[in-house]
Amino acid sequence: MKSFLTRLTSGVVLVLLIGWTCWRGSLPLGFFVTVIGGIGLDEFYKVFGMKITEGIGRAGFFGAVLWMAAVLVTTETGMEAELKWLAILAAFMLLMAVYVFSFPKYDTGQVVTAFFGIVYIPVMLSFIYLTRMLVVGFSLVWLIFFCSWGCDTFAYCTGMLLGRHKLAPVLSPKKSIEGAVGGVVGAAVLGAVYAAFTQAPVFIYALICAIGAAASQVGDLAASAVKRQHGIKDYGTLIPGHGGVLDRFDSVIVTAPMIYMLAVVLIGYQQHR
C-alpha cells in the first residue's frame, strides 16, 4: 500500500509539473525539457560506465546543452533554424576532439555511445518544446502524452483481458500483440475525443495518435532492451515508484518527434516565428 501511494503521489506531481510547463510553454517548458534531458542523458551514460561530469561524458553533456540552447534561441528569437544543426555538428566535433586529444583513453564505441545519447535523449525530448511552439502547439502538445501514457494504459488493460500472442517474447514476455493493438486503438480514440472537444480535425488527430502510439511502443521496448542487455532494472531513482527519467519518458522520447513531424506533414502547421 505504501509503495502504491508513493508511486501515485510522485505520478501526480509529475503530471502537474508537465501540465503547468506545457500550459505556459516558452521558456518554462524549455527549461523543464532541458533539465529532464540532462538528467536522462546522465542516466543513459551511467549504464555505459560514463558520467556527465568527466571526460567523454562531459563533452556529451556540453553537446546536449549546445543543442538545447540553439533550440531555445532560434525558437524564441526567430533566428535561422540552421543554428540547431550547427549546434549538433559542434557537439559531434567536441566529442571527436576529446577522443583525439585524450587518445587512447576512449574507444570508438564510447564516442558513438556519447553522440547517440545526445540524439536519443535531449534532441528527441526537445520536440516536446518544439511541438508546443507550433502555431496551435497548445492543442497539439498534449497528444504526445495521450499517445505515450494513454497507449501504455490501454495496452496494459487490453493485454490483461485479451492477451494471447506474445509481442516480443524474449525482450518483454508480458507484452502481447493484442495489448499493442489495444494501445494503438485506445490512443486513437483519445485523440478523436480530444479533437471533438477542442474542435480540431477528428480524423487527423486520431491518425496522429494512432501512429504516435505505435511509435511509443517501439520507444518503450528500445529502452527495455538497453536495460535488459546491461542487466539493470531501472535507469535511476529520481521519481519514487517509477524509477528514473528514462523509465518514465522512454516512450515520450520517440513519440514527441513523431507528433511534431505528423503535425507538420499532415496539417502543415508552422512555428510561431
N, C-alpha and C positions, 0 to 999 in steps of 0.2 A: 504493500500500500504506500509506503514511504517513497519507494523508487518511482511509483506511478505519479505521485503528487509532485515529485522533483521534476520528472520529465514534462508533466503538464505545465507546471509553473514556468520552467525555462522556455518551453514552447510558446506559451502565451506572451512572454516578454519579448521573444524573438519576433513573433508576428507583429506585435505592437511597434517594435523598432523599425521593422521593414515597412509596415504600413505608414508610419509617420514620415520616414525618409522618402518613400516613393510619392507620398502625397505632396511633400514640399518640393521634391525634385531638385534641380540645380545643384548648388554646392553642398547642401546637407547630404543628398543622395550620393554625390560624387565622393565626398569624404567617407561615407559609410562603405561604399564599394571598394574604395582604396584600402581601407582598414581590413575588411574581410579578405580582400585579395592578398594582402601582405601576410596575414595570419595563415591563410590557406596555403600560400607558397612555402611558408616556413614548415608547416605540417608535411607537405609533399617532399620537401628536401630532406627532412629528418628520416623519412622512410629509406632514402638512399645514402644515409650517413653524412649528409651535408647540413650546414647551418647558414642562416642568412646573416650571421654576424662575422663570418670569416671566409676568406678565400673565394672559391668559385661561387659559393652560395651567396656571399655578399655582393658579388658582381651581378648575379641574377636578380637579387633584391633591388639594386640600383637600376637595373634594366626595367624592372616592373614599375618602379617609381617614375622613370622617364616616360614610359608608355602612358601611365595614368595622368601625369602632368600634361602631356601633349593632348590627351583626350579632353581634359577639362579646359585647357586653354583654347583649343580650336572650337569647342562647342560653345563655351561661354562668351568668346570674343568674336566669333565668326571668321577666324583666321583660316587659311587654306588647310584642308584636311590632310594634305600630303605631309604635314608636320608629324602626324601619328606614325606614318610609315618610316619617316626618317628616325623617329624615336626607336622603333623596333629594330631598325638596322643598326642604330647606335648601341642598343643593348647587345646585339649579336657581336659587334666589333669589340665591345668591352669584355665579353666572355672570351673571345679569341685572344685578346691582349693578355688577360690573366693566364690563359692556357700557355701562351708562348713564353711570356717573361718569367713564369714560375716553373717552366719545364724542367724535369719530368714529374712534377708533383701531382698533376692531374692527368687522367687519361681522357681519350676522346669520348668515352661513354659518359663521363661526368659532365663534360661540356654539352653534349647533346641533351642529357637529362636536365641540366640547368636551363637551357633555352626552351626545351619542351615545357618545363614548369611555368615559365613566363607566359607562353601562349595558352597553355591549358587552363591556367587559373586567372591571373589578373586580366589578361587580354579578353578572355571569353566572359568573365564576370562583368567587365566594363560595359557589355552590351545591355545590362540592366539599366545603367545610366543612359546609354545612347538611345535605347528604346523610349525611355521616359522623356527624352529631349526631342522626340519626333513631334510633328505638328499636333497630333492627337495622342501624344505619348501618355498623358494621364489616364486615358482609357485603355491603351494597349499594354502598359507595363504590368498590369495585373494578370494578363494572360500567361505571363511567364510562370507565375506561381500556380495558376489554375492547371497549367499543363503538367508541371513537375509534381507538386504536392497533391493536387487533385487526382492525377493519374496514379500516384502511389496508393492513395486511399481506395480508389475504385478497383485497382488491380489486386490489392490485398483482399478486399471483400469478395470479389468475383472468384479469385483463386481459392479462397476458403470454401466457397459454396459449390463451385463447378470445376475446379482444377483437376484435370486428369492427366494431361500430357505435359511433360517437362519442357521448359523453355531453354534452359541451359543447365543440363543435369550435372555436369562436372563443376561448373562455376558457382551456380546458385540452385541447389536441388529443390528448394521450396517454391521457386517461381514456376508458374505454369503458362502455357500458351493461352489458355482460357483467361487467366488473370491479365495477361498482357493485352489481349483484345478488349477485355472489360475496362482496363485503364484508358485505352485509346477512345473507346466509345463514351465512357464517363466524362473524360476531358472535353470531348466534342460537345456533349450535352451541356456541360458547364459553360462552354464558350457560347453556345447558341442562346442559352437562357440569359447570360450576361449581355449579349448583343441586343436581345429583345428589350431588356431592361434599360439599356443605355441608348437605344435607337441606332445601333450600329448595324452594318450588314451581317445578318444572321448566318447565312451560308459561309461567307468568307471567314468569319470568326470561328465557326465550328470547324472549318477545314484547317485553319491555322492551329487551333488547339489539338486537333487530331494528329497532325504531323508533328507538332511540338511534343505531344505526349509520347509518340513513338521514339523521338529523339531522346527524350528524358530517360527512357528505359535503357537506351544504349549508354547514356552517361552514368546511370546507376550501376550497370553491370561492369563498365570500364573501371570505375572506382573500386568496385568489389574485386575485380581481377587483380588490381595492384595490391590490395590488402592481402588477398589470398596468396599471391605469389611471394609476398615478403613476410608472411606469417604473422600479421597483426590483426587485431580485432577492430580497433578504431584508429582514426588518424590523430585524435587528440582528446582532450577532456574539457575544452573551453565551455561547451554547452552541456550542463549537467543532464544526464539521462539520454543525451543524443550523441555525444562524442565531440569531435572537432568540427571546424567549419566545413571541411570536405565531406564529413559524414552527413551533414545536413544539406549542403549545397551541391552534392555530387551530380544530381540530375539538373539542377538550375544552371550549372556551368554550361551544359550543352544546349539547354532549352533557350537561354537568353539570346545567343546569336541567331538561333533558328527563328525565333519570333521576330527579331529585327529584320532578318532577310525576307521572311514571308510577308511582313507588313509592307516593306518597300517594293517587293516584286508584285504581290497580288493586289495591293491597294495603291501603291505609288506614293506613299507618304514620304515627305522630305523633312529634313531637320529645320528647326526654327530659323536658323541664320545661315 
